[in-house]
Amino acid sequence: MTPAPPNAGGDLFTANLTGALLAVASSAFIGVSFIVKKKGLRRAGAAGTRAGVGGYGYLLEPLWWVGMVTMLIGEIANFVAYMFAPAVLVTPLGALSIIVSAVLAHFILNEKLQRMGVLGCVLCIVGSTVIILHAPEEETPSSVAQIWHLATQPAFVCYAAFALVISLVLMLHCAPRYGQTNIVVYVGICSVIGSLTVMSIKAVGIAIKLTIEGINQACYFQTWLFATVSATCIVIQLVYLNKALDTFNTAVVSPIYYAMFTSLTILASAIMFKDWSGQSISSIASEICGFLTVLTGTVVLHSTREHDPTLSSDLYTPLPPIYWHIQGNSETGGKQKEDDLLSGDFITVVRQDYFI
């Protein structure tokens, strides 16, 4: 890639500022969409099979579609942001969606955010700020063919292959067994696939931007390949994000998803675009500290998680009463007298068992 000329510093600052503002707007819309979609999922779950156990009734719920439209607006803003700014700047700003969703969940969904949970949110924001302040500058590719060259480097090919293997293991082996009890399964799938989504979306965004500027990129097969990968990954993310939101507390899903997604996306960007190649050791150390701060915040939020009443009421609906009758050895051929019903030879156990 060709470095930006010295007189392009102002243009680079303007582009980064535009990308940052779009990322902030995107986080606000996405944070709201978490809450609206969760409300829709609850309504759909009350009328049929929950999304967390494989139901798709939420597709008929208007409120869920309102949340989807809100998320779509946020994702479009995020998509445009990647056209102007590097992933290491845009992605960490997703932490703002944590604050929006956690606060709204506290007031709207009655998912109480404890004081330690507030501390966790603050830690996420502080860690994100540190990452942004020390984020490396990314050289902008000048064509989709150039991005394809970067994507076919041995290092990134290894990362992509590893990400696909991990995703398949989580989807095919872990999700059916542990998805309902371990939040990392569903969120992990979204995060790993999401890191590949961002790389392909950035390629598509650059292709659109160059085409608008008069340099047609539609003639490259790589453009359509990146678009196909983006669409496929987005669908997978939506399916498993719905499962995570329907199964676990929103105030916990948001920060964990953010931490894993951000970490993997920045890692993928560093491998593909070699973001850290020209950085000093102090800057790299500061970014690592930022990651650790964000991860600490997610652990604090996870430890303050409240039990989701919707989950328990759906999964453990009481069964009809079962009456157990245990009859001991008695003489054959005669009728039991009423006086003997409670004797040692005839024991009646009446119990309502819910198998919890």
Secondary structure, DSSP 8 states (H G I E B T S, - for coil): -----GGGHHHHHHHHHHHHHHHHHHHHHHHHHHHHHHHHHHHHHHHS--GGGT--GGGG-HHHHHHHHHHHHHHHHHHHHHHHS-HHHHGGGGHHHHHHHHHHHHHTS-----HHHHHHHHHHHHHHHHHHHT-------SSHHHHHHHHTSHHHHHHHHHHHHHHHHIIIIIHHHHTTT-HHHHHHHHHHHHHHHHHHHHHHHHHHHHHHTT---TT-HHHHHHHHHHHHHHHHHHHHHHHHHHHS-HHHHHHHHHHHHHHHHHHHHHHHH-TTTT--HHHHHHHHHHHHHHHHHHHHHHHT----HHHHHHHT-------EEEE----TTS---GGGTTSTTEEEE-------
